[in-house]
């Protein structure tokens, strides 16, 4: 009987010290979250730090971009492979703009190309004979892959009239 009581006390003592050691452990450090990077596929009238944003440029989530009234920006998140089309005139960080939209839309490649071409149509000018409307240069998305229905999943941030 004494041996059984001694065994029980010994087990309780070992269990109590094991719990005490768990409480003294330092929690594991969380890995530092890396900022997302975005590759520019198409852009028109978009500026970052006063410089024009060109196709193929890599933007970080902390870059502040300015999209003019007749501008648009199409970017792809390099890690998550999400495509974003922004045509709303604004000045903000890329991360803040991307947070605005949560659900992608399935749009046809032709529709997206026509939206981008239409945005370039505001290059009107007037002279003494009246207003002249220039024909915009068509935008083609040759490198963009579509699904079997010919559609692209895009997170769209556009003006209300589009």
N, C-alpha and C positions, 0 to 999 in steps of 0.2 A: 504494500500500500504506500509506503514511504517513497518507493521508487517511482510509482505512478504520479504522485504529487510532485516529486522532484522533476520529472519529465514534463509535466504540465507547466510548471513555473519556468523551466528552462525554455520551453517553446514560446511562452508569453514574453519572456525577456528578449529573445531573438526577434520576435515579431515587432516589439516596441522599438528596438534599435533600428530595424529596417525602415519603419515608418519615419523615424526621426531623420534618417539619412536622406530619404526622399524629399523631405521638406527643406533641407539645406542646399539642395542642388540648384544651380543657376539655370534659368530657362535658356533654351537654345536660341541663339541670335537668329532673327529672321533675315532671309536673304534680301539684299537691297534690290528694290524693284527698278528695272532699267526702263528708261523712257522709250516709248515706241518711236520708230522711224517710219517715215512715209516717203514713197517715191512718187514724183510728179509724172503723170502720164500725159495730161493735156492742161494747158493754162492759157489764159488770155486776160490781160489787164490785172495781173496779180503781182503784188510787191511784198518783199520780205526785207525789212531794214533798209528801205529805200531802193533796193535793187530789184529788177524785174525777175520773176521766177520763171525759169525755162524748163522745158521738158527734160526729164532725166535727172533733175535736181533732187537731192535727198533732204527732206525737212525733218527736224526733230519735233517732238510734241511741245517743246517749250518755245519754238519759233513763233514770233508774232507776224501774222500775215495781214495784208490789206487787199481786199477784193473790191475793185471799183464797180460802179453801177452797171456797166456793160461787160463785166468780167465773169470768168468761171474758172474753177479749179477741179481737176480730177486727180485724186491721189489714191495710192494703194498702201495699206499697212503692210510692211515687209514681213512681219512675223505672223500676223493673224490672217493675211491675204484678204482683207476686207477692202472693198473699193468704195470710195466716197466721191460724190459729185456735189460741189458747192457752187451755187450761182447767186446766192444772196449777198448783196453789198454789205460788207462789214469789216471791222478791224478787230482781231482777237487772236489768242494763241490757238495753235492747231488742236491741242488737246481739248480746249473748251468748245471749239466748233464741232469736233467729232462726238463729244458727249451729247450733243443736241438730239441726235437721232438714235433710235434703239432697234428699229426693224428695217431690214432691207426690202426694196421693191424689185420685182422682176420686170425689167423693161427690155424692149427690143433694141438691138444695136443701132438700127436705123433711127429710132426715136431719140436716142441719146446723141447721135451725130447731128440730127436736125436741131436739137436744143442748143448745142454748142455753136452750130453755124448761125442760128438765129440771133444769138447773143452778139455776134460780130456785126450784125446788120445795123447797128446804131452809128455807123460812120457816115452820117448824112452831112452834107454841107450845103450852103446856099450861095448863090451868086446873083447877079442882076437879072437873070432870066428865070429864076425860080429855084425851087429845091431840087437837088439831084440826089438820087439814092444809088449808092454804090452797091454792086453785087458782091456779097461776102464770099470769102474763100471757103469752100466746103471743108469740113473737118471729118477725117476718116479715122476710125479706130481699128487699124489693121492688126495690132498686136494683142487685142483683147479677145479672149476665148469665150465662146458662148456655150450654153448647154444644148441638149438635143432639140429643144424648141426654138433655138435661135435667140434666146434671151440672156440677159446679164443681171446678176444680183448686185444692186447698187444701193448704198445708203445715200439718199438724196436730201440735200438741204437747199431748197430752191425758193425763189420768190413766190408769193401767193398766186400770181397770175399764171404761173407755169403749170 
